[in-house]
Amino acid sequence: MYLHGKGRNNDLEINLMTFNAQFSYKRFLFLTQLYLLDLDHTYGLAENITYKLTKKIDIRGFANSTISNGDFKWTIGLLRHF
């Protein structure tokens, strides 16, 4: 996916390119994204992992590694389907 943004009130112009892949294995679902952003020469990898605990409950984790500056953030949570 490619996105181009141009600011109306300033001279900001941004290009974003992402490559996405989705894989599933038994109760796991993996969504991987490699991104390139020309703002500050940022690039990195994001991963969303879902594990189907029961029919109505998922455990979800998200990790983002901005390779260009060494930043790493993650979160985990539960999702209940009604």
Residue pairs with C-beta under 8 A, 6 or more apart in sequence:
1 17
1 18
1 20
2 15
2 16
2 17
3 14
3 15
3 16
3 17
4 13
4 14
4 15
4 16
5 12
5 13
5 14
5 15
5 16
6 12
6 13
6 14
7 13
14 37
14 38
14 39
15 37
15 38
16 35
16 36
16 37
16 38
17 35
17 36
17 37
18 33
18 34
18 35
18 36
19 33
19 34
19 35
20 31
20 32
20 33
21 31
21 32
21 33
22 29
22 30
22 31
22 32
23 29
23 30
23 32
24 30
27 51
27 52
27 53
28 49
28 50
28 51
28 52
29 49
29 50
29 51
29 52
30 47
30 48
30 49
31 47
31 48
31 49
31 50
32 45
32 46
32 47
32 48
33 45
33 46
33 47
33 48
34 43
34 44
34 45
35 42
35 43
35 44
35 45
35 46
36 42
36 43
37 43
40 68
41 68
42 66
42 68
42 69
43 66
43 67
43 68
44 64
44 65
44 66
44 67
44 68
44 71
45 64
45 65
45 67
46 62
46 63
46 64
46 65
47 62
47 63
47 64
48 60
48 61
48 62
49 60
49 61
49 62
50 58
50 59
50 60
50 61
51 58
51 59
51 60
52 58
53 59
55 81
56 80
56 81
56 82
57 78
57 79
57 80
57 81
58 78
58 79
58 81
59 76
59 77
59 78
59 79
60 76
60 77
60 78
60 79
61 74
61 75
61 76
61 77
62 74
62 75
62 76
63 72
63 73
63 74
64 71
64 72
64 73
64 74
65 71
65 72
66 72
